[in-house]
Amino acid sequence: MSIKIKIPIFILMMLLGVLMFVYAGVDDSPGGQLIGVVVVILGIVGLVRIIIRWKNNK
């Protein structure tokens, strides 16, 4: 999968994680908030890995 596809996917993943966190907070669901935080963290880690690999290949 190319970098041009991965970057928007990880950004969308982070946005959905934030939305999940906010919705779970309104719904008073701590498990949903945890899942939202985990999704955001995975999105950030994915973007950082892509940036590090991209810089190493230059």
C-alpha positions in Angstrom: 0.0 0.0 0.0 1.4 3.4 -0.9 2.1 6.2 1.5 -0.4 8.4 -0.3 -3.1 6.0 0.8 -1.8 5.2 4.3 -1.5 8.8 5.5 -5.2 9.7 5.0 -6.3 6.4 6.5 -4.3 7.1 9.7 -5.6 10.7 9.9 -9.2 9.4 9.5 -8.5 6.8 12.2 -7.4 9.5 14.6 -10.5 11.6 13.8 -12.8 8.7 14.4 -11.0 7.9 17.6 -11.6 11.4 18.9 -15.3 11.2 17.8 -15.6 7.9 19.6 -14.0 9.4 22.7 -16.4 12.4 22.7 -19.5 10.2 22.0 -18.6 7.7 24.7 -18.1 10.6 27.2 -21.6 11.9 26.4 -23.0 8.4 26.6 -21.1 7.9 29.9 -19.2 4.8 28.7 -15.7 4.5 30.0 -15.0 1.5 27.9 -15.9 3.4 24.7 -13.6 6.2 25.8 -10.7 3.8 26.3 -11.3 2.4 22.8 -11.3 5.9 21.4 -8.0 6.7 23.1 -6.4 3.5 21.8 -7.6 4.2 18.3 -6.1 7.7 18.4 -2.8 6.4 19.8 -2.6 3.7 17.1 -3.2 6.4 14.4 -0.4 8.6 15.8 2.0 5.6 16.0 1.2 4.7 12.4 1.8 8.2 11.2 5.1 8.5 13.1 6.3 5.1 11.7 5.5 6.3 8.1 7.4 9.6 8.7 10.4 7.8 10.1 10.6 5.3 7.3 10.1 8.1 4.7 13.0 10.1 6.2 15.3 7.1 6.3 14.7 6.3 2.7 15.8 9.8 1.5 
